[in-house]
């Protein structure tokens, strides 16, 4: 599928490749009670997330990811259009988002809006964008923990997705963040 925009992914995951536990729990990633406090990069930073968001035109996420983000005290995407793919949220469910009933509807809306770089978030949606050939860049931040099972954005693909290494950064505490370009 051709689109006039590039999908960019920025995910935190366990070393064994999971983005959430089977029940959706993220405490191991977000610094919950069992994880020893809020994560930072050792210098009071956010592992480059704010810089990444500053470089995108819009976001698209699945309903599950939206439900994690929606109740946050501070909306992390100030000034960026947020699109949510959901068959259960109705239009006007939240004035901060645009709701699309399908992947195809979301892609059409993102293309029609003229966005060039779109942040794709949420495991199933990332997989759908990868399958459709709409991801141009992946930034994967591996948190030094093995959780054994959970949700992954990767799974069966119609063909191999060849990647080119762009950069790797390491952070105090052991997180390793690698960015790949899709070839």
Helices and strands as residue ranges (DSSP letters): E 6-14, H 27-30, G 33-35, H 49-54, E 58-62, H 63-70, E 81-85, E 97-100, H 103-112, E 117-121, H 123-131, E 135-143, E 163-170, E 176-182
